[in-house]
Amino acid sequence: MIAKSLLIGLMSLVLASCGATPKQESAPVQVNGSSNINRPTLFLATPEFAGNLDVDKVANECFMLQTLSDSIRASAETYQANILVDRSRNSEMPDEYMLRVTYIDVTPHRWVLFSLRPSSTATLKVDIVRNGEVVRSTQKAIGSGVALGACDRLEKIAEAGGRFVAKWSTQQDYN
């Protein structure tokens, strides 16, 4: 019994001392070997749902598009993305880069085998456009089964989508 107590005390002492050592600072790492300072500004167009989606109830009751826009703005600061959110601009100007974000698929209720509650999924399409021509494009399907309500799940998906858009835009060489 005493040996067991001594062993536990020794192990906790070792663990506590390992956690007390100062961490070494590392040099900042550049994403893909390039810096965002030289990249032109991306102007974020107002996020939208694709025209073929039947999401009237989602658009009226949930704040999915607003949450996505806010998440892109907050994540742009975190990832040091050069994204400017300008709600008054939806059309691109010549020689400017526009970031178009569109939900091409939204499923508010999706039942999964052996689950106790439904989940939601949404597919995001992100385009970097210049002079009407798509320079870079990607799609990302995001799901959530954590929140109880459909709007809560879709807003969690929108937050994750905003982080994805900001991070993805920093990794693209669109200049």
C-alpha positions as CSV (number, residue, x, y, z in Angstrom):
1,M,0.0,0.0,0.0
2,I,2.8,2.4,0.9
3,A,4.7,1.4,-2.2
4,K,1.6,2.2,-4.3
5,S,1.2,5.6,-2.7
6,L,4.9,6.4,-3.2
7,L,4.7,5.3,-6.9
8,I,1.7,7.6,-7.5
9,G,3.4,10.5,-5.7
10,L,6.5,10.1,-7.7
11,M,4.6,9.9,-11.0
12,S,2.6,13.0,-10.2
13,L,5.8,14.8,-9.3
14,V,7.4,13.9,-12.6
15,L,4.3,15.0,-14.5
16,A,4.1,18.3,-12.7
17,S,7.7,19.0,-13.3
18,C,7.4,18.2,-17.0
19,G,4.5,20.6,-17.4
20,A,6.5,23.4,-15.6
21,T,9.3,23.6,-18.2
22,P,9.1,26.7,-20.3
23,K,8.2,26.2,-23.9
24,Q,10.5,27.3,-26.7
25,E,9.1,29.8,-29.1
26,S,9.2,28.9,-32.7
27,A,9.6,31.2,-35.7
28,P,6.4,32.1,-37.5
29,V,5.7,29.8,-40.4
30,Q,4.5,31.0,-43.8
31,V,1.7,29.2,-45.5
32,N,2.9,27.6,-48.7
33,G,6.1,29.6,-48.6
34,S,4.4,32.8,-49.6
35,S,3.3,35.8,-47.6
36,N,-0.2,37.4,-47.7
37,I,1.3,40.9,-47.7
38,N,1.8,40.9,-51.5
39,R,-1.5,39.4,-52.4
40,P,-4.3,41.7,-53.7
41,T,-7.4,42.2,-51.6
42,L,-10.3,39.8,-52.0
43,F,-13.6,41.5,-51.8
44,L,-16.3,39.3,-50.3
45,A,-19.5,39.2,-52.2
46,T,-22.7,38.6,-50.1
47,P,-22.9,34.9,-49.5
48,E,-26.0,33.3,-51.1
49,F,-27.9,30.1,-51.7
50,A,-27.8,28.5,-55.1
51,G,-30.9,29.2,-57.2
52,N,-32.0,25.6,-57.5
53,L,-32.2,25.0,-53.7
54,D,-35.5,24.9,-51.9
55,V,-34.4,26.6,-48.7
56,D,-37.1,29.2,-48.2
57,K,-37.7,28.1,-44.6
58,V,-34.0,28.0,-43.8
59,A,-33.4,31.4,-45.4
60,N,-36.4,32.9,-43.4
61,E,-35.8,31.3,-40.0
62,C,-32.1,30.8,-39.7
63,F,-29.2,33.3,-39.8
64,M,-27.0,31.0,-41.8
65,L,-25.8,33.5,-44.4
66,Q,-25.2,36.2,-41.8
67,T,-23.3,33.8,-39.6
68,L,-21.1,32.7,-42.6
69,S,-20.3,36.3,-43.4
70,D,-19.4,37.1,-39.8
71,S,-17.3,33.9,-39.5
72,I,-15.4,34.8,-42.7
73,R,-14.6,38.3,-41.3
74,A,-13.5,36.9,-37.9
75,S,-11.5,34.1,-39.4
76,A,-9.8,36.4,-41.9
77,E,-8.2,38.2,-38.9
78,T,-7.2,34.9,-37.4
79,Y,-5.6,33.5,-40.5
80,Q,-4.4,36.9,-41.7
81,A,-6.3,36.6,-44.9
82,N,-6.6,39.7,-47.1
83,I,-10.4,39.6,-47.3
84,L,-12.5,42.8,-47.2
85,V,-16.1,42.4,-46.3
86,D,-18.0,45.2,-48.1
87,R,-21.8,44.7,-47.9
88,S,-22.5,47.4,-50.5
89,R,-20.6,45.6,-53.3
90,N,-22.0,42.6,-55.1
91,S,-20.6,43.2,-58.6
92,E,-16.9,43.1,-59.3
93,M,-14.8,46.0,-60.5
94,P,-12.3,45.5,-63.3
95,D,-9.0,44.0,-62.1
96,E,-10.3,43.3,-58.6
97,Y,-10.6,39.9,-57.1
98,M,-14.0,38.9,-55.8
99,L,-14.6,36.1,-53.3
100,R,-18.0,34.4,-54.1
101,V,-19.4,32.0,-51.6
102,T,-22.5,30.0,-52.4
103,Y,-24.3,27.1,-50.7
104,I,-25.0,24.6,-53.4
105,D,-26.6,22.0,-51.2
106,V,-28.3,22.3,-47.8
107,T,-29.9,19.5,-45.9
108,P,-31.4,20.7,-42.6
109,H,-32.6,17.2,-41.4
110,R,-30.6,14.1,-42.3
111,W,-31.1,10.9,-40.3
112,V,-28.0,8.7,-39.8
113,L,-28.1,5.0,-38.9
114,F,-27.9,4.4,-35.1
115,S,-28.2,8.1,-34.3
116,L,-30.7,9.5,-31.7
117,R,-31.3,12.8,-33.4
118,P,-31.0,14.2,-37.0
119,S,-27.9,15.9,-38.4
120,S,-27.5,18.6,-41.0
121,T,-25.1,19.0,-44.0
122,A,-24.3,21.8,-46.3
123,T,-22.0,22.1,-49.3
124,L,-20.1,25.3,-49.8
125,K,-18.7,26.4,-53.2
126,V,-16.0,29.1,-53.0
127,D,-14.8,31.0,-56.1
128,I,-12.1,33.6,-56.5
129,V,-13.2,35.6,-59.6
130,R,-11.4,38.3,-61.6
131,N,-12.9,40.1,-64.6
132,G,-15.8,37.5,-64.7
133,E,-13.4,34.6,-64.9
134,V,-13.0,32.0,-62.1
135,V,-9.4,32.0,-61.1
136,R,-9.6,29.4,-58.2
137,S,-12.5,27.3,-57.1
138,T,-13.3,24.6,-54.5
139,Q,-16.2,22.9,-52.8
140,K,-16.5,21.6,-49.2
141,A,-19.2,19.5,-47.6
142,I,-19.6,20.2,-43.9
143,G,-21.9,18.4,-41.5
144,S,-23.0,18.8,-37.9
145,G,-25.0,16.6,-35.5
146,V,-24.2,18.4,-32.3
147,A,-27.0,21.0,-31.8
148,L,-30.6,20.0,-31.2
149,G,-32.3,22.4,-33.6
150,A,-31.9,22.6,-37.4
151,C,-31.0,26.3,-37.3
152,D,-28.4,25.8,-34.6
153,R,-26.8,23.0,-36.6
154,L,-26.8,25.0,-39.8
155,E,-25.3,28.1,-38.0
156,K,-22.5,25.8,-36.6
157,I,-21.9,24.7,-40.2
158,A,-21.8,28.3,-41.3
159,E,-19.2,29.1,-38.7
160,A,-17.0,26.2,-39.8
161,G,-17.6,27.2,-43.4
162,G,-16.3,30.7,-42.6
163,R,-13.1,29.3,-41.1
164,F,-12.7,27.1,-44.1
165,V,-13.1,30.0,-46.6
166,A,-10.6,32.2,-44.8
167,K,-8.0,29.4,-44.4
168,W,-8.4,28.2,-48.0
169,S,-8.1,31.7,-49.4
170,T,-4.7,32.1,-47.7
171,Q,-3.4,29.0,-49.3
172,Q,-4.3,30.0,-52.9
173,D,-1.9,31.7,-55.3
174,Y,-4.5,33.8,-57.2
175,N,-2.2,36.7,-58.1
